[in-house]
C-alpha cells in the first residue's frame, strides 16, 4: 500500500509540474512562427515583448530578425550576459564562428549578430539575423 501511495504522489507531483510549464520559454525564437500572445505590435508595425525586443517576420509569419535593447534600463551588459540572451532567442548550443557569425549544430542554422557597444566594451544592443 505504501508503494502505491508513493507512486501516486509522485505522479501527482509530476502532473502538477508539467501543468505549470511556461510555454513562453520556447516562444518567439529565430526561425519559428511568431507567438502573438506574448507580444504587442507597436506603432511602427514591429512586434515587441515586455523587454523592448523587436521581432521582424517574413511573409509566412516566421521570425527572421530580433533587435534586443540591452541598455533599456540605462546599463549595458557584458558579452557573457549578451550571449545568454542570444541563446534564449536562437539555440542553447549557439557557438561563435568568426566575425559576427554564430552557428547552432542542433538547429543546423547560422546566425549573424551585430552588436553595439559602449566605450567600456559592454553591449548596449544587438540584432540577430538568420543567414549563412
Steps between C-alpha positions, in 0.01 A plus 500: 500500500790737577646443152170587334470816708858607417452434128167683503656800681791511255257484207294790640818706559623444143158579358487825701849602382417430137183709528707791632744490206530842343476455123622857450853372565512348151284759330629759255838356410673568170346305212181410686150624435428806713294445817285811511362434848839598650552812287340830409519677165642851536413810294781422252361153427764305694412228749644576848525307824505637856877556490476720190645242260368548146415207276493514120311231308488385140181456296435162665510647850837344589752703696796605286655773718497612863634831636579483871551826697721396792541850638127571525545524878789740453782247539673290236587133565812288457558276199434198722159636596426589138592148385252354750229719345602398147462135602149572633404639160682243283630167636667381821803370312571829322874523430717781363654440155665819375422866447135537593409140409371240747381143437268249666571133430165403651303734274747469209469875461738794465421829672654845458513719807585869473582659836513863605732564792576787735844646571576227756422222250170392656210419266227766479293331226520217251321386188476131412442392139455159340753418232815327383 
